[in-house]
Amino acid sequence: MPFAEKKRFIQSEARRIRNHAAKSRVKTVMKRVTSALEGDDPSAVDTQLRDAMSALHKAGRKGILHPNTAARRIARLSKMVRS
């Protein structure tokens, strides 16, 4: 394997791991919002929603998620919290 191919492989593997971690974080914070909705504490729901919005915006900005995907997920979470 030539040097350039090895380098690309190493870079793509590092990006894959980084993207996987970021996507996993997004899924986790979204689950926290839904589980907080089942509880009785409205302040916990607000806190979790803020954390989820932050993580989704960040993922959209960095290209881990498409920006429209991040916006759609934020809208759906917000709608769940309001209703």
Distance bins in CASP14 RR format, pairs under 12 A and 6 or more apart:
PFRMAT RR
TARGET T0000
AUTHOR 0000-0000-0000
RMODE 2
METHOD distances of the structure
MODEL  1
1 7 0 0 0 0 1 0 0 0 0 0 0
1 8 0 0 0 0 1 0 0 0 0 0 0
1 9 1 0 0 1 0 0 0 0 0 0 0
1 10 0 0 0 0 0 1 0 0 0 0 0
2 8 0 0 0 0 1 0 0 0 0 0 0
2 9 0 0 0 0 0 1 0 0 0 0 0
3 9 0 0 0 0 0 1 0 0 0 0 0
3 10 0 0 0 0 0 1 0 0 0 0 0
4 10 0 0 0 0 0 1 0 0 0 0 0
4 11 0 0 0 0 0 1 0 0 0 0 0
5 11 0 0 0 0 0 1 0 0 0 0 0
5 12 0 0 0 0 0 1 0 0 0 0 0
6 12 0 0 0 0 0 1 0 0 0 0 0
6 13 0 0 0 0 0 1 0 0 0 0 0
7 13 0 0 0 0 0 1 0 0 0 0 0
7 14 0 0 0 0 0 1 0 0 0 0 0
8 14 0 0 0 0 0 1 0 0 0 0 0
8 15 0 0 0 0 0 1 0 0 0 0 0
9 15 0 0 0 0 0 1 0 0 0 0 0
9 16 0 0 0 0 0 1 0 0 0 0 0
10 16 0 0 0 0 0 1 0 0 0 0 0
10 17 0 0 0 0 0 1 0 0 0 0 0
11 17 0 0 0 0 0 1 0 0 0 0 0
11 18 0 0 0 0 0 1 0 0 0 0 0
12 18 0 0 0 0 0 1 0 0 0 0 0
12 19 0 0 0 0 0 1 0 0 0 0 0
13 19 0 0 0 0 0 1 0 0 0 0 0
13 20 0 0 0 0 0 1 0 0 0 0 0
14 20 0 0 0 0 0 1 0 0 0 0 0
14 21 0 0 0 0 0 1 0 0 0 0 0
15 21 0 0 0 0 0 1 0 0 0 0 0
15 22 0 0 0 0 0 1 0 0 0 0 0
15 62 0 0 0 0 0 1 0 0 0 0 0
15 63 0 0 0 0 0 1 0 0 0 0 0
15 64 0 0 0 0 1 0 0 0 0 0 0
16 22 0 0 0 0 0 1 0 0 0 0 0
16 23 0 0 0 0 0 1 0 0 0 0 0
16 64 0 0 0 0 0 1 0 0 0 0 0
17 23 0 0 0 0 0 1 0 0 0 0 0
17 24 0 0 0 0 0 1 0 0 0 0 0
18 24 0 0 0 0 0 1 0 0 0 0 0
18 25 0 0 0 0 0 1 0 0 0 0 0
18 59 0 0 0 0 0 1 0 0 0 0 0
18 62 0 0 0 0 1 0 0 0 0 0 0
18 63 0 0 0 0 0 1 0 0 0 0 0
18 64 0 0 0 0 1 0 0 0 0 0 0
19 25 0 0 0 0 0 1 0 0 0 0 0
19 26 0 0 0 0 0 1 0 0 0 0 0
19 59 0 0 0 0 1 0 0 0 0 0 0
19 60 0 0 0 0 0 1 0 0 0 0 0
19 62 0 0 0 0 1 0 0 0 0 0 0
19 63 0 0 0 0 1 0 0 0 0 0 0
19 64 1 0 1 0 0 0 0 0 0 0 0
19 65 0 0 0 0 1 0 0 0 0 0 0
20 26 0 0 0 0 0 1 0 0 0 0 0
20 27 0 0 0 0 0 1 0 0 0 0 0
20 59 0 0 0 0 0 1 0 0 0 0 0
20 64 0 0 0 0 1 0 0 0 0 0 0
21 27 0 0 0 0 0 1 0 0 0 0 0
21 28 0 0 0 0 0 1 0 0 0 0 0
21 55 0 0 0 0 0 1 0 0 0 0 0
21 59 0 0 0 0 0 1 0 0 0 0 0
21 62 0 0 0 0 0 1 0 0 0 0 0
21 64 0 0 0 0 1 0 0 0 0 0 0
22 28 0 0 0 0 0 1 0 0 0 0 0
22 29 0 0 0 0 0 1 0 0 0 0 0
22 55 0 0 0 0 1 0 0 0 0 0 0
22 56 0 0 0 0 0 1 0 0 0 0 0
22 58 1 0 0 1 0 0 0 0 0 0 0
22 59 1 0 1 0 0 0 0 0 0 0 0
22 60 0 0 0 0 1 0 0 0 0 0 0
22 61 0 0 0 0 0 1 0 0 0 0 0
22 62 1 0 0 1 0 0 0 0 0 0 0
22 63 0 0 0 0 1 0 0 0 0 0 0
22 64 1 0 1 0 0 0 0 0 0 0 0
22 65 0 0 0 0 1 0 0 0 0 0 0
22 70 0 0 0 0 0 1 0 0 0 0 0
23 29 0 0 0 0 0 1 0 0 0 0 0
23 30 0 0 0 0 0 1 0 0 0 0 0
23 55 0 0 0 0 0 1 0 0 0 0 0
23 56 0 0 0 0 0 1 0 0 0 0 0
23 58 0 0 0 0 0 1 0 0 0 0 0
23 59 1 0 0 1 0 0 0 0 0 0 0
23 60 0 0 0 0 0 1 0 0 0 0 0
23 62 0 0 0 0 0 1 0 0 0 0 0
23 63 0 0 0 0 0 1 0 0 0 0 0
23 64 1 0 0 1 0 0 0 0 0 0 0
23 65 1 0 0 1 0 0 0 0 0 0 0
23 69 0 0 0 0 0 1 0 0 0 0 0
23 70 0 0 0 0 0 1 0 0 0 0 0
23 73 0 0 0 0 0 1 0 0 0 0 0
24 30 0 0 0 0 0 1 0 0 0 0 0
24 31 0 0 0 0 0 1 0 0 0 0 0
24 55 0 0 0 0 0 1 0 0 0 0 0
24 59 0 0 0 0 0 1 0 0 0 0 0
24 64 0 0 0 0 0 1 0 0 0 0 0
25 31 0 0 0 0 0 1 0 0 0 0 0
25 32 0 0 0 0 0 1 0 0 0 0 0
25 51 0 0 0 0 1 0 0 0 0 0 0
25 52 0 0 0 0 1 0 0 0 0 0 0
25 54 0 0 0 0 0 1 0 0 0 0 0
25 55 1 0 1 0 0 0 0 0 0 0 0
25 56 0 0 0 0 1 0 0 0 0 0 0
25 58 0 0 0 0 1 0 0 0 0 0 0
25 59 0 0 0 0 1 0 0 0 0 0 0
25 62 0 0 0 0 0 1 0 0 0 0 0
25 64 0 0 0 0 1 0 0 0 0 0 0
25 65 0 0 0 0 0 1 0 0 0 0 0
26 32 0 0 0 0 0 1 0 0 0 0 0
26 33 0 0 0 0 0 1 0 0 0 0 0
26 51 0 0 0 0 0 1 0 0 0 0 0
26 52 1 0 0 1 0 0 0 0 0 0 0
26 53 0 0 0 0 0 1 0 0 0 0 0
26 54 0 0 0 0 0 1 0 0 0 0 0
26 55 1 0 1 0 0 0 0 0 0 0 0
26 56 1 0 0 1 0 0 0 0 0 0 0
26 57 0 0 0 0 0 1 0 0 0 0 0
26 58 0 0 0 0 1 0 0 0 0 0 0
26 59 1 0 1 0 0 0 0 0 0 0 0
26 60 0 0 0 0 1 0 0 0 0 0 0
26 62 0 0 0 0 0 1 0 0 0 0 0
26 63 0 0 0 0 0 1 0 0 0 0 0
26 64 1 0 0 1 0 0 0 0 0 0 0
26 65 1 0 0 1 0 0 0 0 0 0 0
26 69 0 0 0 0 1 0 0 0 0 0 0
26 70 0 0 0 0 1 0 0 0 0 0 0
26 73 1 0 0 1 0 0 0 0 0 0 0
26 74 0 0 0 0 0 1 0 0 0 0 0
26 77 0 0 0 0 0 1 0 0 0 0 0
27 33 0 0 0 0 0 1 0 0 0 0 0
27 34 0 0 0 0 0 1 0 0 0 0 0
27 52 0 0 0 0 0 1 0 0 0 0 0
27 55 0 0 0 0 1 0 0 0 0 0 0
27 56 0 0 0 0 0 1 0 0 0 0 0
27 59 0 0 0 0 0 1 0 0 0 0 0
27 64 0 0 0 0 0 1 0 0 0 0 0
27 65 0 0 0 0 0 1 0 0 0 0 0
27 73 0 0 0 0 0 1 0 0 0 0 0
28 34 0 0 0 0 0 1 0 0 0 0 0
28 35 0 0 0 0 0 1 0 0 0 0 0
28 48 0 0 0 0 0 1 0 0 0 0 0
28 51 0 0 0 0 1 0 0 0 0 0 0
28 52 0 0 0 0 1 0 0 0 0 0 0
28 55 0 0 0 0 1 0 0 0 0 0 0
28 56 0 0 0 0 0 1 0 0 0 0 0
29 35 0 0 0 0 0 1 0 0 0 0 0
29 36 0 0 0 0 0 1 0 0 0 0 0
29 47 0 0 0 0 0 1 0 0 0 0 0
29 48 1 0 0 1 0 0 0 0 0 0 0
29 49 0 0 0 0 1 0 0 0 0 0 0
29 50 0 0 0 0 1 0 0 0 0 0 0
29 51 1 0 1 0 0 0 0 0 0 0 0
29 52 1 0 1 0 0 0 0 0 0 0 0
29 53 0 0 0 0 1 0 0 0 0 0 0
29 54 0 0 0 0 1 0 0 0 0 0 0
29 55 1 0 1 0 0 0 0 0 0 0 0
29 56 1 0 0 1 0 0 0 0 0 0 0
29 57 0 0 0 0 0 1 0 0 0 0 0
29 58 0 0 0 0 0 1 0 0 0 0 0
29 59 0 0 0 0 0 1 0 0 0 0 0
29 73 0 0 0 0 0 1 0 0 0 0 0
29 74 0 0 0 0 0 1 0 0 0 0 0
29 77 0 0 0 0 1 0 0 0 0 0 0
30 36 0 0 0 0 0 1 0 0 0 0 0
30 37 0 0 0 0 0 1 0 0 0 0 0
30 48 0 0 0 0 1 0 0 0 0 0 0
30 49 0 0 0 0 1 0 0 0 0 0 0
30 51 0 0 0 0 1 0 0 0 0 0 0
30 52 1 0 1 0 0 0 0 0 0 0 0
30 53 0 0 0 0 0 1 0 0 0 0 0
30 55 0 0 0 0 1 0 0 0 0 0 0
30 56 1 0 0 1 0 0 0 0 0 0 0
30 59 0 0 0 0 0 1 0 0 0 0 0
30 65 0 0 0 0 0 1 0 0 0 0 0
30 70 0 0 0 0 0 1 0 0 0 0 0
30 72 0 0 0 0 0 1 0 0 0 0 0
30 73 1 0 0 1 0 0 0 0 0 0 0
30 74 0 0 0 0 1 0 0 0 0 0 0
30 76 0 0 0 0 1 0 0 0 0 0 0
30 77 1 0 0 1 0 0 0 0 0 0 0
30 78 0 0 0 0 0 1 0 0 0 0 0
30 80 0 0 0 0 1 0 0 0 0 0 0
30 81 0 0 0 0 0 1 0 0 0 0 0
31 37 0 0 0 0 0 1 0 0 0 0 0
31 38 0 0 0 0 0 1 0 0 0 0 0
31 48 0 0 0 0 1 0 0 0 0 0 0
31 51 0 0 0 0 0 1 0 0 0 0 0
31 52 0 0 0 0 1 0 0 0 0 0 0
31 55 0 0 0 0 0 1 0 0 0 0 0
31 77 0 0 0 0 0 1 0 0 0 0 0
32 38 0 0 0 0 0 1 0 0 0 0 0
32 39 0 0 0 0 0 1 0 0 0 0 0
32 44 0 0 0 0 1 0 0 0 0 0 0
32 45 0 0 0 0 1 0 0 0 0 0 0
32 47 0 0 0 0 1 0 0 0 0 0 0
32 48 1 0 1 0 0 0 0 0 0 0 0
32 49 0 0 0 0 1 0 0 0 0 0 0
32 50 0 0 0 0 0 1 0 0 0 0 0
32 51 1 0 0 1 0 0 0 0 0 0 0
32 52 1 0 0 1 0 0 0 0 0 0 0
32 55 0 0 0 0 0 1 0 0 0 0 0
32 77 0 0 0 0 0 1 0 0 0 0 0
33 39 0 0 0 0 0 1 0 0 0 0 0
33 44 0 0 0 0 1 0 0 0 0 0 0
33 45 1 0 0 1 0 0 0 0 0 0 0
33 46 0 0 0 0 1 0 0 0 0 0 0
33 47 0 0 0 0 1 0 0 0 0 0 0
33 48 1 0 1 0 0 0 0 0 0 0 0
33 49 1 0 1 0 0 0 0 0 0 0 0
33 50 0 0 0 0 1 0 0 0 0 0 0
33 51 0 0 0 0 1 0 0 0 0 0 0
33 52 1 0 1 0 0 0 0 0 0 0 0
33 53 0 0 0 0 1 0 0 0 0 0 0
33 54 0 0 0 0 0 1 0 0 0 0 0
33 55 0 0 0 0 0 1 0 0 0 0 0
33 56 0 0 0 0 0 1 0 0 0 0 0
33 73 0 0 0 0 0 1 0 0 0 0 0
33 74 0 0 0 0 0 1 0 0 0 0 0
33 76 0 0 0 0 0 1 0 0 0 0 0
33 77 1 0 1 0 0 0 0 0 0 0 0
33 78 0 0 0 0 1 0 0 0 0 0 0
33 79 0 0 0 0 0 1 0 0 0 0 0
33 80 1 0 0 1 0 0 0 0 0 0 0
33 81 1 0 0 1 0 0 0 0 0 0 0
34 45 0 0 0 0 1 0 0 0 0 0 0
34 48 0 0 0 0 1 0 0 0 0 0 0
34 49 0 0 0 0 0 1 0 0 0 0 0
34 52 0 0 0 0 1 0 0 0 0 0 0
34 73 0 0 0 0 0 1 0 0 0 0 0
34 76 0 0 0 0 0 1 0 0 0 0 0
34 77 0 0 0 0 1 0 0 0 0 0 0
34 80 1 0 0 1 0 0 0 0 0 0 0
34 81 0 0 0 0 1 0 0 0 0 0 0
35 41 0 0 0 0 0 1 0 0 0 0 0
35 44 0 0 0 0 1 0 0 0 0 0 0
35 45 0 0 0 0 1 0 0 0 0 0 0
35 48 0 0 0 0 1 0 0 0 0 0 0
35 52 0 0 0 0 0 1 0 0 0 0 0
35 80 0 0 0 0 0 1 0 0 0 0 0
36 42 0 0 0 0 1 0 0 0 0 0 0
36 43 0 0 0 0 1 0 0 0 0 0 0
36 44 1 0 1 0 0 0 0 0 0 0 0
36 45 1 0 1 0 0 0 0 0 0 0 0
36 46 0 0 0 0 1 0 0 0 0 0 0
36 47 1 0 0 1 0 0 0 0 0 0 0
36 48 1 0 1 0 0 0 0 0 0 0 0
36 49 0 0 0 0 1 0 0 0 0 0 0
36 50 0 0 0 0 0 1 0 0 0 0 0
36 51 0 0 0 0 0 1 0 0 0 0 0
36 52 0 0 0 0 1 0 0 0 0 0 0
36 77 0 0 0 0 0 1 0 0 0 0 0
36 80 0 0 0 0 0 1 0 0 0 0 0
36 81 0 0 0 0 1 0 0 0 0 0 0
37 44 0 0 0 0 1 0 0 0 0 0 0
37 45 1 0 1 0 0 0 0 0 0 0 0
37 46 0 0 0 0 0 1 0 0 0 0 0
37 48 0 0 0 0 1 0 0 0 0 0 0
37 49 0 0 0 0 1 0 0 0 0 0 0
37 52 0 0 0 0 0 1 0 0 0 0 0
37 77 0 0 0 0 1 0 0 0 0 0 0
37 78 0 0 0 0 0 1 0 0 0 0 0
37 79 0 0 0 0 0 1 0 0 0 0 0
37 80 1 0 0 1 0 0 0 0 0 0 0
37 81 1 0 0 1 0 0 0 0 0 0 0
37 82 0 0 0 0 0 1 0 0 0 0 0
37 83 0 0 0 0 1 0 0 0 0 0 0
38 44 0 0 0 0 0 1 0 0 0 0 0
38 45 0 0 0 0 1 0 0 0 0 0 0
38 48 0 0 0 0 0 1 0 0 0 0 0
38 80 0 0 0 0 0 1 0 0 0 0 0
39 45 1 0 0 1 0 0 0 0 0 0 0
39 48 0 0 0 0 0 1 0 0 0 0 0
41 47 0 0 0 0 1 0 0 0 0 0 0
41 48 0 0 0 0 1 0 0 0 0 0 0
42 48 0 0 0 0 0 1 0 0 0 0 0
42 49 0 0 0 0 0 1 0 0 0 0 0
42 81 0 0 0 0 1 0 0 0 0 0 0
42 82 0 0 0 0 0 1 0 0 0 0 0
43 49 0 0 0 0 0 1 0 0 0 0 0
43 50 0 0 0 0 0 1 0 0 0 0 0
44 50 0 0 0 0 0 1 0 0 0 0 0
44 51 0 0 0 0 0 1 0 0 0 0 0
44 81 0 0 0 0 0 1 0 0 0 0 0
45 51 0 0 0 0 0 1 0 0 0 0 0
45 52 0 0 0 0 0 1 0 0 0 0 0
45 77 0 0 0 0 0 1 0 0 0 0 0
45 78 0 0 0 0 0 1 0 0 0 0 0
45 80 0 0 0 0 1 0 0 0 0 0 0
45 81 1 0 1 0 0 0 0 0 0 0 0
45 82 0 0 0 0 0 1 0 0 0 0 0
45 83 0 0 0 0 0 1 0 0 0 0 0
46 52 0 0 0 0 0 1 0 0 0 0 0
46 53 0 0 0 0 0 1 0 0 0 0 0
46 77 0 0 0 0 0 1 0 0 0 0 0
46 78 0 0 0 0 0 1 0 0 0 0 0
46 81 1 0 0 1 0 0 0 0 0 0 0
46 82 0 0 0 0 0 1 0 0 0 0 0
47 53 0 0 0 0 0 1 0 0 0 0 0
47 54 0 0 0 0 0 1 0 0 0 0 0
47 81 0 0 0 0 0 1 0 0 0 0 0
48 54 0 0 0 0 0 1 0 0 0 0 0
48 55 0 0 0 0 0 1 0 0 0 0 0
48 77 0 0 0 0 1 0 0 0 0 0 0
48 78 0 0 0 0 0 1 0 0 0 0 0
48 80 0 0 0 0 0 1 0 0 0 0 0
48 81 0 0 0 0 1 0 0 0 0 0 0
49 55 0 0 0 0 0 1 0 0 0 0 0
49 56 0 0 0 0 0 1 0 0 0 0 0
49 73 0 0 0 0 0 1 0 0 0 0 0
49 74 0 0 0 0 1 0 0 0 0 0 0
49 75 0 0 0 0 0 1 0 0 0 0 0
49 76 0 0 0 0 0 1 0 0 0 0 0
49 77 1 0 0 1 0 0 0 0 0 0 0
49 78 1 0 0 1 0 0 0 0 0 0 0
49 79 0 0 0 0 0 1 0 0 0 0 0
49 80 0 0 0 0 1 0 0 0 0 0 0
49 81 1 0 1 0 0 0 0 0 0 0 0
49 82 0 0 0 0 0 1 0 0 0 0 0
50 56 0 0 0 0 0 1 0 0 0 0 0
50 57 0 0 0 0 0 1 0 0 0 0 0
50 74 0 0 0 0 0 1 0 0 0 0 0
50 77 0 0 0 0 0 1 0 0 0 0 0
50 78 0 0 0 0 0 1 0 0 0 0 0
50 81 0 0 0 0 0 1 0 0 0 0 0
51 57 0 0 0 0 0 1 0 0 0 0 0
51 58 0 0 0 0 0 1 0 0 0 0 0
51 74 0 0 0 0 0 1 0 0 0 0 0
51 77 0 0 0 0 0 1 0 0 0 0 0
52 58 0 0 0 0 0 1 0 0 0 0 0
52 59 0 0 0 0 0 1 0 0 0 0 0
52 70 0 0 0 0 0 1 0 0 0 0 0
52 73 0 0 0 0 1 0 0 0 0 0 0
52 74 1 0 0 1 0 0 0 0 0 0 0
52 75 0 0 0 0 0 1 0 0 0 0 0
52 76 0 0 0 0 0 1 0 0 0 0 0
52 77 1 0 1 0 0 0 0 0 0 0 0
52 78 0 0 0 0 1 0 0 0 0 0 0
52 80 0 0 0 0 0 1 0 0 0 0 0
52 81 0 0 0 0 1 0 0 0 0 0 0
53 59 0 0 0 0 0 1 0 0 0 0 0
53 60 0 0 0 0 0 1 0 0 0 0 0
53 70 0 0 0 0 1 0 0 0 0 0 0
53 71 0 0 0 0 0 1 0 0 0 0 0
53 73 0 0 0 0 1 0 0 0 0 0 0
53 74 1 0 1 0 0 0 0 0 0 0 0
53 75 0 0 0 0 0 1 0 0 0 0 0
53 76 0 0 0 0 0 1 0 0 0 0 0
53 77 1 0 0 1 0 0 0 0 0 0 0
53 78 1 0 0 1 0 0 0 0 0 0 0
53 81 0 0 0 0 0 1 0 0 0 0 0
54 60 0 0 0 0 0 1 0 0 0 0 0
54 61 0 0 0 0 0 1 0 0 0 0 0
54 70 0 0 0 0 0 1 0 0 0 0 0
54 74 0 0 0 0 1 0 0 0 0 0 0
54 77 0 0 0 0 0 1 0 0 0 0 0
55 61 0 0 0 0 0 1 0 0 0 0 0
55 62 0 0 0 0 0 1 0 0 0 0 0
55 64 0 0 0 0 1 0 0 0 0 0 0
55 65 0 0 0 0 1 0 0 0 0 0 0
55 70 0 0 0 0 1 0 0 0 0 0 0
55 73 0 0 0 0 1 0 0 0 0 0 0
55 74 0 0 0 0 1 0 0 0 0 0 0
55 77 0 0 0 0 0 1 0 0 0 0 0
56 62 0 0 0 0 0 1 0 0 0 0 0
56 63 0 0 0 0 0 1 0 0 0 0 0
56 64 0 0 0 0 1 0 0 0 0 0 0
56 65 1 0 0 1 0 0 0 0 0 0 0
56 66 0 0 0 0 0 1 0 0 0 0 0
56 67 0 0 0 0 1 0 0 0 0 0 0
56 68 0 0 0 0 0 1 0 0 0 0 0
56 69 0 0 0 0 1 0 0 0 0 0 0
56 70 1 0 1 0 0 0 0 0 0 0 0
56 71 0 0 0 0 1 0 0 0 0 0 0
56 72 0 0 0 0 1 0 0 0 0 0 0
56 73 1 0 1 0 0 0 0 0 0 0 0
56 74 1 0 1 0 0 0 0 0 0 0 0
56 75 0 0 0 0 0 1 0 0 0 0 0
56 76 0 0 0 0 0 1 0 0 0 0 0
56 77 0 0 0 0 1 0 0 0 0 0 0
56 78 0 0 0 0 0 1 0 0 0 0 0
57 63 0 0 0 0 0 1 0 0 0 0 0
57 64 0 0 0 0 0 1 0 0 0 0 0
57 65 0 0 0 0 1 0 0 0 0 0 0
57 67 0 0 0 0 1 0 0 0 0 0 0
57 69 0 0 0 0 0 1 0 0 0 0 0
57 70 1 0 0 1 0 0 0 0 0 0 0
57 71 0 0 0 0 1 0 0 0 0 0 0
57 73 0 0 0 0 0 1 0 0 0 0 0
57 74 1 0 0 1 0 0 0 0 0 0 0
58 64 0 0 0 0 1 0 0 0 0 0 0
58 65 0 0 0 0 1 0 0 0 0 0 0
58 67 0 0 0 0 0 1 0 0 0 0 0
58 70 0 0 0 0 1 0 0 0 0 0 0
58 74 0 0 0 0 0 1 0 0 0 0 0
59 65 1 0 1 0 0 0 0 0 0 0 0
59 66 0 0 0 0 1 0 0 0 0 0 0
59 67 0 0 0 0 1 0 0 0 0 0 0
59 69 0 0 0 0 1 0 0 0 0 0 0
59 70 1 0 1 0 0 0 0 0 0 0 0
59 71 0 0 0 0 0 1 0 0 0 0 0
59 73 0 0 0 0 1 0 0 0 0 0 0
59 74 0 0 0 0 0 1 0 0 0 0 0
60 66 1 0 0 1 0 0 0 0 0 0 0
60 67 1 0 1 0 0 0 0 0 0 0 0
60 68 0 0 0 0 1 0 0 0 0 0 0
60 69 1 0 0 1 0 0 0 0 0 0 0
60 70 1 0 1 0 0 0 0 0 0 0 0
60 71 0 0 0 0 1 0 0 0 0 0 0
60 72 0 0 0 0 0 1 0 0 0 0 0
60 73 0 0 0 0 1 0 0 0 0 0 0
60 74 0 0 0 0 0 1 0 0 0 0 0
61 67 1 0 0 1 0 0 0 0 0 0 0
61 70 0 0 0 0 1 0 0 0 0 0 0
61 71 0 0 0 0 0 1 0 0 0 0 0
62 70 0 0 0 0 0 1 0 0 0 0 0
63 69 0 0 0 0 1 0 0 0 0 0 0
63 70 0 0 0 0 1 0 0 0 0 0 0
64 70 0 0 0 0 1 0 0 0 0 0 0
65 71 0 0 0 0 1 0 0 0 0 0 0
65 72 0 0 0 0 1 0 0 0 0 0 0
65 73 1 0 0 1 0 0 0 0 0 0 0
65 74 0 0 0 0 0 1 0 0 0 0 0
66 72 0 0 0 0 1 0 0 0 0 0 0
66 73 0 0 0 0 0 1 0 0 0 0 0
67 73 0 0 0 0 0 1 0 0 0 0 0
67 74 0 0 0 0 0 1 0 0 0 0 0
68 74 0 0 0 0 0 1 0 0 0 0 0
68 75 0 0 0 0 0 1 0 0 0 0 0
69 75 0 0 0 0 0 1 0 0 0 0 0
69 76 0 0 0 0 0 1 0 0 0 0 0
70 76 0 0 0 0 0 1 0 0 0 0 0
70 77 0 0 0 0 0 1 0 0 0 0 0
71 77 0 0 0 0 0 1 0 0 0 0 0
71 78 0 0 0 0 0 1 0 0 0 0 0
72 78 0 0 0 0 0 1 0 0 0 0 0
72 79 0 0 0 0 0 1 0 0 0 0 0
73 79 0 0 0 0 0 1 0 0 0 0 0
73 80 0 0 0 0 0 1 0 0 0 0 0
74 80 0 0 0 0 0 1 0 0 0 0 0
74 81 0 0 0 0 0 1 0 0 0 0 0
75 81 0 0 0 0 0 1 0 0 0 0 0
75 82 0 0 0 0 0 1 0 0 0 0 0
76 82 0 0 0 0 0 1 0 0 0 0 0
76 83 0 0 0 0 0 1 0 0 0 0 0
77 83 0 0 0 0 0 1 0 0 0 0 0
END
